[in-house]
């Protein structure tokens, strides 16, 4: 069921250009050529209909530029620490949803920006689960549970998130496309530490679970009925660990509150795109790797309820 991302090959594009176009012309008189033949060839090669929509999770450390120089130099290593621990949480504690992922696959789908980055996932649900687990790691760091002396040096950190659902393509060992461009625009426009989603992400949840608000009432059995998950191995439902959405609905663990509100619009491809503010409250258990019997129940908020425009 995994989506194949369109791969653009430089050698193929160059061969096409040499066949239909000319590399260079230096005549006394310049003329603008007809390009219909090249357009048709490029259209056939690119084949926009073959582009699959994927979910992009954007993560950005809020007000990174305001940290002092020493603290700034330590934030990228800290991000790497939190990132690695978040991958472990996703793979070990959300086994049904992340059964098609490995540590290497998630790392390969990450585009670093130094103080954050963009992650490419199959569905918006994967993006939300990763964001929830990342926010849990941020909370435990801020609460002096992880590297408390480093926490004292750097201070508390706050993140903002964006989730988009659109097309991307792969070229020369990197990812490009609308989903990444729109995500970067949303993060750039947001001056607060929120979790914002685009129109297509909102519609994905509306179509598949009747609205993102239903995350607080869903079980992993309901998730298994979403089209993209219907071919997932159901052995991970009963025998695996699924902390965020479990086999039974609970008001004490997992997603306990979900709020969504449209807050504004941004321009994308000369069109207006609706932006929604998401606020989730999630209760999970945290513990040290070497002392799992000592647990702490922690409730974190992904995003906030500030609805100031974008």
Residue, then its C-alpha position, 0 to 999 in steps of 0.5 A: x500500500x506504500x505510495x511510490x514517489x515520482x523520481x525524476x532522472x537528470x540523465x533522462x531529462x538531459x537526453x530529452x532536451x538534447x533530442x527536442x531542444x538545442x543546447x546553445x545557439x549563438x546567431x546574429x539574430x535571436x528568435x524565440x522558438x516554438x516550444x509546443x513539441x518540447x512541452x508535450x515531451x516534458x508533459x509526457x515524461x513528468x506525467x503529473x497524473x502519476x504523482x501521489x499525494x503524501x503527507x509532509x510534517x514540518x517541525x520548527x524550533x520556535x524563536x530559535x534566533x533568540x537563543x544565545x550563541x552557545x545555546x544555538x550551537x547545542x540545539x541541532x544536537x538536541x533536535x537529533x536526540x529528540x528526533x531519534x527517541x521519537x522514531x523509537x516511540x513511533x516504531x515501538x509504541x505505535x506498531x500498527x500505524x508504523x509497521x511499514x516503517x523502519x528507523x532508516x526509512x524515516x531518517x531517509x525521508x527527513x529534510x533537515x533545516x538545522x533547527x527543524x525540518x520536513x518529514x515525508x509520510x504516507x498519510x496525515x495520520x502518520x504525521x500527527x502520530x510523529x508530531x505527538x511523540x515528538x512533543x512528548x519528548x520535548x515535554x520530558x526534556x523541558x521537565x528535566x527528565x532527559x539530560x537535565x543539565x543540558x536543559x538547564x544550559x539551553x532552557x526550555x524549547x518550544x516547537x511549531x508544526x505544520x502538516x500538508x497533504x499534496x504531491x512531491x517528487x524526488x530528484x538528485x537525492x532530494x525531495x521537492x514539490x507542493x507539499x513541501x513548499x506549502x508547508x514551508x509557507x505555513x511555518x513562515x507565516x505562523x508567528x506562534x507555536x501552533x500546529x497548523x494543517x492545510x485544507x487537504x489534510x483537513x479533508x483527508x480526516x473528514x473523508x476517512x474519520x468524519x473529521x479530525x475531532x473523532x480522534x478522541x473517540x477512535x480505537x485502533x480497530x477504527x483506524x484499520x478501516x481507513x482505506x490506506x490501512x486496510x491492507x496493513x497486518x492486523x496482528x499488530x492490533x491485538x499483539x502490538x503496542x499502540x499507545x496513542x490510539x489503542x484497542x479501547x477508547x479511554x479518557x485517561x490515555x491516548x488522545x483525550x481532546x481534539x479541537x480544529x478551527x479555520x484561522x485564515x488563508x495563504x496563497x498557493x499556486x495563485x489560489x487561496x488555501x485554507x489553514x486550520x489550527x489544530x489542538x490535541x491533548x494526549x496522555x501517555x506514559x513516559x519512563x527511562x529506558x533502564x527503569x521502565x517500572x517507574x512510569x509517569x503519566x504525562x499529558x501534552x498539548x500539540x499546538x494551542x488554542x490561539x486562533x490569531x490569524x496567519 
